[in-house]
Amino acid sequence: MNKVVARFADGRTVKGMTADFLQTRDTFHVAEAMADDEKAPLEIHTKDLKALFFVKDPDGDPHHVETQEFDPAHPPTGRRIRVTFTDGEVLTGTTTGYHPARPGFFLVPADPESNIERCWVVATSTQEVRLL
């Protein structure tokens, strides 16, 4: 099971766990973090998302300020990339699978202290994707 935060293009957020996300499938399921055990997992359509964040803690650290800079002491694996979402949010990190014709790609944040371990960026929710 993966801890995730699903952020929708319309601004909604769902926090919970998933075991069936695959980048090649159109849907997956999230068992909400605060739902009772009787509630069925939510079916989520990937096309409705801004991004799916695989996280250390679904609540994160509200005091942590995400850095958009790479740590020179820890050279990153993959290509450096900066993503600007249609809502103005910017994420900087690395990717090994970005191609403009694909529906999305994984990004690992530049910030080593980030709560985000990696995220699936939905291409239609981006305003600009720039390789650095």
C-alpha positions as CSV (number, residue, x, y, z in Angstrom):
1,M,0.0,0.0,0.0
2,N,1.2,3.5,-0.9
3,K,0.3,6.6,1.0
4,V,-1.0,9.1,-1.5
5,V,-2.6,12.6,-1.8
6,A,-4.7,12.8,-5.0
7,R,-5.0,16.5,-6.1
8,F,-7.7,17.0,-8.6
9,A,-7.6,19.6,-11.4
10,D,-10.8,21.2,-9.9
11,G,-9.0,21.7,-6.5
12,R,-10.4,18.8,-4.6
13,T,-8.0,16.6,-2.5
14,V,-8.3,13.0,-1.4
15,K,-5.8,11.5,1.1
16,G,-5.4,7.8,1.7
17,M,-3.8,4.6,0.5
18,T,-3.7,2.9,-2.9
19,A,-2.4,-0.4,-4.0
20,D,-3.5,-0.4,-7.7
21,F,-2.2,2.8,-9.3
22,L,-0.5,2.0,-12.7
23,Q,0.5,4.8,-15.1
24,T,-0.9,2.8,-17.9
25,R,-4.4,2.5,-16.5
26,D,-7.2,5.1,-16.5
27,T,-8.5,4.4,-13.0
28,F,-7.3,3.4,-9.6
29,H,-8.7,3.3,-6.1
30,V,-7.9,5.2,-2.9
31,A,-9.0,4.1,0.6
32,E,-9.5,7.4,2.3
33,A,-7.4,8.0,5.4
34,M,-10.2,9.1,7.7
35,A,-13.0,6.9,6.3
36,D,-14.4,4.1,8.5
37,D,-13.4,0.6,7.5
38,E,-16.8,-0.1,6.0
39,K,-16.5,2.6,3.3
40,A,-15.5,1.3,-0.1
41,P,-12.4,2.8,-1.7
42,L,-13.0,5.7,-4.1
43,E,-12.5,5.0,-7.8
44,I,-10.4,7.8,-9.3
45,H,-10.0,8.6,-12.9
46,T,-6.5,9.7,-13.7
47,K,-7.7,12.2,-16.3
48,D,-9.4,14.2,-13.5
49,L,-6.2,14.7,-11.5
50,K,-3.7,17.4,-11.4
51,A,-1.2,15.0,-9.8
52,L,-1.0,12.0,-7.6
53,F,1.6,12.5,-4.8
54,F,3.2,9.5,-3.2
55,V,4.0,10.8,0.3
56,K,5.7,9.9,3.6
57,D,2.8,11.2,5.6
58,P,-0.6,12.2,4.1
59,D,-0.8,15.2,6.4
60,G,2.8,16.4,5.8
61,D,4.6,19.1,7.7
62,P,2.7,22.4,7.4
63,H,5.9,24.3,8.6
64,H,8.2,22.9,5.9
65,V,8.8,25.3,3.0
66,E,9.6,23.3,-0.1
67,T,12.8,24.3,-1.9
68,Q,13.0,24.3,-5.6
69,E,16.8,24.0,-5.7
70,F,18.9,20.9,-6.0
71,D,21.4,20.0,-3.3
72,P,24.8,20.1,-4.9
73,A,26.1,17.5,-2.3
74,H,23.5,15.0,-3.6
75,P,23.6,14.9,-7.4
76,P,20.1,13.8,-8.7
77,T,19.3,10.8,-10.8
78,G,17.4,11.5,-14.0
79,R,16.8,14.7,-15.9
80,R,16.2,17.9,-14.1
81,I,12.8,19.3,-14.7
82,R,10.5,22.2,-13.6
83,V,6.8,21.9,-13.9
84,T,4.4,24.8,-13.7
85,F,0.8,23.6,-13.2
86,T,-2.2,25.4,-14.6
87,D,-3.0,26.6,-11.1
88,G,0.4,28.3,-10.8
89,E,2.1,25.7,-8.5
90,V,5.7,25.0,-9.4
91,L,7.5,21.7,-8.8
92,T,11.2,21.2,-9.5
93,G,12.7,17.8,-9.5
94,T,14.0,14.9,-11.7
95,T,12.3,12.5,-14.1
96,T,13.4,9.5,-16.1
97,G,10.2,9.3,-18.2
98,Y,9.1,12.7,-19.5
99,H,7.9,12.8,-23.1
100,P,5.5,15.6,-24.2
101,A,3.2,13.1,-26.0
102,R,2.6,10.9,-23.0
103,P,-0.4,11.5,-20.6
104,G,1.9,12.0,-17.6
105,F,5.2,11.3,-16.0
106,F,6.8,10.7,-12.6
107,L,8.7,13.5,-10.9
108,V,11.0,13.2,-7.8
109,P,11.2,16.5,-5.9
110,A,14.5,18.4,-5.8
111,D,14.0,19.0,-2.0
112,P,15.5,16.0,-0.1
113,E,13.3,17.0,2.9
114,S,10.1,17.0,0.9
115,N,7.2,15.0,2.2
116,I,6.6,13.9,-1.4
117,E,8.6,10.8,-2.3
118,R,7.5,11.1,-6.0
119,C,4.5,12.2,-7.9
120,W,2.6,11.3,-11.1
121,V,2.1,14.6,-13.0
122,V,-0.9,14.6,-15.3
123,A,0.3,16.3,-18.5
124,T,-3.1,18.1,-19.2
125,S,-2.7,19.9,-15.8
126,T,0.5,21.5,-16.7
127,Q,1.0,25.0,-18.1
128,E,4.8,24.5,-18.8
129,V,7.2,21.7,-18.5
130,R,10.8,22.7,-18.8
131,L,13.9,20.5,-18.8
132,L,16.7,22.2,-16.9
